[in-house]
Amino acid sequence: MTRRRLLGLAVALAAATAGCLPPKLALMASVPALDVSAPADAALVVFVRESSPCDGGEAFRIVDENVRFFGDSAPASKFTVRLPPGHHAFFAWQPSGDLPPDQFPFVNQVGAVAVDLAAGQTYYVTVAIANDRFGLRKSCSNYQWLALRLVDPGDADLKRALPDAQAWVPDTVAGQRVVDAERDEAIRHIELGKRKLRRP
């Protein structure tokens, strides 16, 4: 292949991939900023993920108890979901990073939180890696246990994470297609999350 053809192929490949998101963020679109003011007839939930020293960069999938896709939470990111008032439960996991359930059936890596939402109010849920650095060498686990936590807007960790978090908007149609195609896995994770919610 001539040098000119190689150069042309490289340019075509670059043009074809320009603007494409990596697979881990394919279900999200970057936006300049988020409007975090809740409408009068609904609640607004802001999901915020700070980056962690133990982050591998993977996105964590977030759904509700009805297997509805909310978004993929990447490190140093934030996005909003508008919801009707009432009781809701949210669940998060890493689609490609779980311990194999057939080998570790009792391991629960799912983050879960239940909230009561009121119309006209904005709520903040942090998405975090629960097993941060540990031990004398401050090493990180190969597997990530997740934690979802409803926090007050004045929470110190939230106030530190929000300014640096990139704003995203989920592609809920494409995301729901992915979740529906993997429905058994999604339900398995939701059931694991419900176990955490039942704990005292």
N, C-alpha and C positions, 0 to 999 in steps of 0.2 A: 504494500500500500504506500502510495506516495506521501510525501510530507504534507502537500496541500490537502489531500483527502483526509489525512489524520487530523489536521487542524480544523477542517470543515466538520468532521465528526465530533470533535471536542466542543466546537461552538454550538452545534445542534443539540448535543447532550446538555450543555449548560443552559441553553434556552429552554429546553424541555423541562428541566428540573427547577428553573428559577421560580422563586415564590412558593415552592412546594414545602409543606411542613414535614418534619420527620414523622414517621408512623405514630410515635407516642403522642403527638399533638395534632394528628390529622382530623380529630373531631372538634377542634377548637379554632377560633379565629382571633387573632390579636386585634385589639382596639386601643385607641389613645388613652381612654379613661372610662371609668364606670360611674353611672348615676346611682348613688346609694340611697336615694330618697324613696321611701315606700309609697305606693299609691294608696288612696284613701280606702279602697275596697279590698286590699290584699296585703300580705306581709312580704317583705323582701329579705332573703337570706343571702349573706355575703360569705362565700367560702374562701378562706385565705390560707395559703400554704407558704410557710417560711422555708428557706433553704436550710439544709442541715449538713453538718460535717460528715454524716453517714449517708448522704443522698447519693444514689446511683444515677439520678436524673430521670428515673421512670415516672410516668404519670400514674396517679391513683384514680381508679374509676369510682364515681359517686352516683348512687341510685337511691330511690326511696323504697318504702315497704311494698309499693305496688309495682316494683321492677321498672320504674320509670327513670330513664337516663337523665341525669342533671348536668354532668360534665366530667372531664378528665382534669385532675388537679396536678399541675406540674410544679417543680420547685420554684419558689419565688413567684407565685401566681395568685390571682384573685378573679372570681367571677360571681355573678349574682343569679339567683333563681327567684322568681315571683310565685308565691303560693297562696292558696286560700287560708283564711284563719282556721285554727284548730290544731289537733294533735298530729304530729308527723315524726317519722323516724328516718334517719339517713344512715347509709352504710357505705364504707369505702374499702377497697382492696387493690392490690397490684395485680393486674390481669396476667402478667407474665412472670411473676416472682414468688408465687406461693410455694410452700413446701408441698411435695406430692401427697394428696389426701389419702391415697391407698397405703402409704408408708407411715404417715403421721396423722391418723384420723382424729386425734384429740387436740391437735394444734390449731389455735384460733388466731389468725393474723388479720382479722377484719376489724376495722374501726367502726364504732356505732355510737349514735347519740339520738335521744328522743327529745323533742321540743314541743312546747305549746305556743302557737303563734297567734298574734293579734293583728287585726287589720290596721294599716297605717303605721306599722312599726318595722324598723330595720334590725335584723339580728346578725350576729357574726359567729361563724363556726370555723374554728381553726382545724387544719388538716396537718397532722404531724407524725413524724416517725417516733414511735414510743420507745424503741430501744436505741437510744443515742449512745455515744461512745461509753465504753465501760471497761473495767479492769485497770491494772497498773499501766498497761501500754496504751490505754484509751483506744482500743481497736473497735471496729464496727462489726456487727453481725453480718453474715452473708445474706440473711433474710430479714425483711422489714416488717415489724409489727406496727400497725397504724393506730392512731388515736384521733377521734373526732371530739371536739369540746366546744360547747356553747360558752362564749365569753362575753363579758361586759365590754362596751366600746372603749372604756378606759383601761382595759387590761394592758399591762406593760409590754408583754410579748406581742400582742396585736398591734400596738402603737409603733413598735419597732419594725414589724413586718410589712405593714400596709404601704408605707411610702415607696419601698423597694420592689413591691410585687407588681409584676406585669399584668395588665388588665386583659381578660379574654372573654369571648362570648362563645358558648357551646353551640355546636350544630346539632340541635336536639333531634332532628329527623334522621340524620346519618347515624348519630349515636344510638338512637333507639333501635335502628336496624341491626347494629352490631350487638346490642344487648339482647334483642329478640333472637338473633341467630345463636347466641350462647346462653339461652335462657336457663338451662339446667345448671350451668356454672354460676350464673347470677343468683339463682334461688338458693343454691348451696351456700354461697357467701352471705346472703341475707339471713339464712337460718343460723349461721355461725354468729352473725352480728346480734341476732335476737337473743342468743344465749347470753351474750355479754349484758344486754339490757335487762335480762331477768335476774342478774346477780344483785344481791343487796348492796 
